[in-house]
């Protein structure tokens, strides 16, 4: 798909697996072939506690989702975070390939938490390095600025699109009117997505919230300490990339 240019953007749940789309080299670890396409990763980072609470609400309430778990109708957030099936430090695990990997011996008797491979500080350092070297970092708390950066980096800003219509007068005028209409629609879509009632999204229009400093916050944060440190590093990268990638110009 990548080599044929069938898509400009691909959304992947696992950055490591997504990289296989661009594996046009001479075998694993081999050099890229002529004409080999390279991909650039971009992401919207979210505080791990907010992410966990959102996933809990989604899995509990959205019956049409593959993540739906009817047991969460009676289980609270604390029960879920302490359950064997909860995957802690998910972002670090995704970036270093340790989601659901573990020893096969005794797997049938092991709990979900035991089946998750243990993370080390080396894993955290590796995840930070992947984020630093491979990603244009956005922040969910900075949605508008993040989108502005993505548009500029990838050339998605169509503000000057009307200038390409080198047509006869009548056709050019119609094309420019259509372009202005598309930009107006795109602007409304952007406004809705970025700013309209974001906190009220979800089934029933109610967003599950956990107050920072509360018992629930401490519990979720404690189960995701490496993800919290990775997120804090993402905040630093977000500031550094403002200059490094030329967004200050």
ABEGO torsion letter per residue (X at the ends): XAAAGABABBBBABAAAAAAAABABBEBGBBBBBGBBBBBBBBBBBBAAAAAAAAAAAAAABAABAABBAAAAABBAAAAAABAABBBGAAAAAAAGABGBBBABGAAABBAAAABBBBBAAAAAAAAAAAAAABBBBBAABAAAAAAAAAAAAGABAAAAAAABBBBAAAAAAAAAAAAAAAAAAAAAAAAAAABGAAABEBGGBBBBBBBGBAAAAAAAAAAAAAAAAAAAAAAAAAAAAAAAGAAX
